[in-house]
């Protein structure tokens, strides 16, 4: 099984769903109208990472490029590093209120707003990468994550997994991206 192709299919499915929500319609007729009117859709992605930070910072750029390629150039995402458009820890709010259409960060940054958010990230002695992905994909984790983000007008999606953190902490984080429902 080609892991890259499988990942690409998951992102494409996720983006298709997000695009339908962001365009304001879920019926085929409305999607057809949008496709006729819009050649290229331009979105902003704000991140919690410094520009070109190894791993997370470059991962956001790679994600944006992969989405552009999979959409045949119809969805173009400009990535803003922490502090370029909004401060790092304001990514959640920026996407929630529509300042940007996407955010790339780690869920435990939002524990002040949603105490359970940290469980959708790497936590000391928590799930390893495979366990987390199984819980999100097949164990009902994604439905819970969507439920706790819904009051903030956000749709969470996994966009990387650095695995479990050790008890003392680590710079490795599970990253995810957010899509505004607005």
Steps between C-alpha positions, in 0.01 A plus 500: 500500500636842404486709819544829314208425266283394795585820690424701189158339468417582865604863456307526173188359664545738793559799274202417283279499808657818635472673165131420477442641847712808432319567172166496679337202333494126511271429209649404165323788323659757728844346459457512122411872521812568708718308253362703210561835673836439669821415317727514803401522865750683720519414871724614784657250741636645824740290705637480849848430360788730407567536127687197363524333842622144438215250511194698597571825315604333178220244543237774466660610172509142373134453596400816310697387194347149511148648519576725203628205297207273593250774408672557165584853610141595580571543874802721566601538865738772619674397821567762767753417771441592864488876533465579128121538503412409860704403808574128538251432776218689326474255209191332648315832538612628159352200322193496723410860411596467131820706490654195333334194350752251644728464798790262564596436862471250780182440699645538849559870430122546527453333840415839653197520271416130488656293782448175305688634194832375635386140456497556124874555507804325634490468876752341734445124522212529248428317176783423264454623140327183381265487799408866461433464127286190565301682770444805277428300184308199629437539874273802510771752590435723200129529585589609856757747370250649255242525779722701732616734219150554351401785739804688366396455136801276429560164334816327632709266285822311564793629296796316647594293800832509682395228743471486876695735725708365781417594858747788500358665190634535150510745211325241283130573468200365322397764253160562357325755291170675539245604244256782564134411446426867421 
